[in-house]
Amino acid sequence: MQSSFDTTLIHGGATTDPHTGAVNTPIFQTSTYAQDELGKHNGYEYSRTKNPTRDGIESLIAECEGGKYGFAFASGMAALGTILSLFKSGDSIIISQNVYGGTFRILDKVFKNFGITYKITDTRDLDTLNAAITPEVKAVLIESPANPLLSVTPLAKVAELCRQKGVLSIVDNTFMTPYLQQPLRLGIDIVVHSATKYLGGHSDLVAGLVVVDDEGLAERIGFLQNSIGGVLAPFDSFLLIRGMKTLGLRMQRHCENALFLAEALSEHKAVEKVYYPGLQSDSEYEVQSSQARGGGGMLSFILKPEYDYRIFFKSTRIIVLAESLGGVESLLCHPASMTHASIPKDLRESMGIAENLIRLSVGVEYSKDLLEDIHQAIEKSRV
């Protein structure tokens, strides 16, 4: 009988030590391993290549995403950079509109130097996407829901289009986690996570994860992981396994709180617009509901002109102004100057990322305390 997802989080992957019976994966804090003789070892030679603690998190995320092969990296950007290294000069990558600024930056400032180009396309529109997949395009890289406007791409339809065109489909599943959305089961080729966020869940580690189902693709990624070497350390692998054990519990509360705040903000006299695909009134709700189990813990909103967003940001008492997302604590972000500052202003604005856009990572605090904090900060921001 297939385990439920919550049970998989606790007991999945190679997360119990077969030698001692330890219920928690030991931290194998070693760089190298003794070999019996020339050419004979116990499966481990050097920790950049393979480490038992890293094996634990890699097998766990693979099982959670419904894939066969997992890879753990020192950060989400290390994971993405390794995936982009699958491509060569002359190749082009299609990216969704309003992706994370770091994704845009690594393509625009790093891989462009190696002759790998990119196109920004509304991946929600299949006709537009189909027309954009010209011969030099080798992959479509999607965030769904996208950062920070929470736009939703129909993943199964994009996966089918990519198969027809012979290009790879890649999904950044950071916002949803496999608890809410499993892109591989929808036909996507590669799933990437910034595990720093919800998977770790406690704002105490930096990590990246990749999952695939295809053996040939896994061999290529494994070669790049070892060659480039941006692997996750044993201690952080241990922390990430520990964090994922409570992912189900946390995501339930994140989603409940986010929906509560989104509904309240959508009725607030000071709020011009709310972006949250878990709202039935949201234009993205239907597609989101067809491929995910909830709206997630992220929402964005815009205050009306008579409210100064700068004052709002410095007026909250519980909610913290900080980079990142997905921790147990609620975090505010100003995308234009923080997560998306690397995107030129005119391009940001064309994507819909306005100067007065506020992004909120909703934590697991008592929801009414969060709403009260937002209300008092809004009142202080009235000009």
Buried (B, 14 or more C-beta within 10 A) or exposed (E): EEEEBBEBBBBBBBBEBEEEEEEEBBBBEBEEBEEEEEEEEEEBEEBBBBBBBBBBBBBBBBBBBBBBBBBBBBBBBBBBBBBBBBBEEEBBBBBBBBBBBBBBBBBBEEBEEEEBBBBBBBBBEBEEBEEBBEEEBBBBBBBBBBBBBBBBBBBBBBBBBBEEBEBBBBBBBBBBBBBBBBBBBBBBBBBBBBBBBBBBBBBEBBBBBBBBBBEEBBEBBBEBBBEBEBBBBBEBBBBBBBBBBBBBBBBBBBBBBBBBBBBBBBEBEBBEBBBBBBBEEBEBBEBBBEBBBBBBBBBBBBBBEEBBBEBBBEBBEBBBBBEBBBBBBBBBBBBBEBBBBBBEEEBBEEBBBBBBBBBBBBBBBEBEEBBEBBBBBBEBBEE
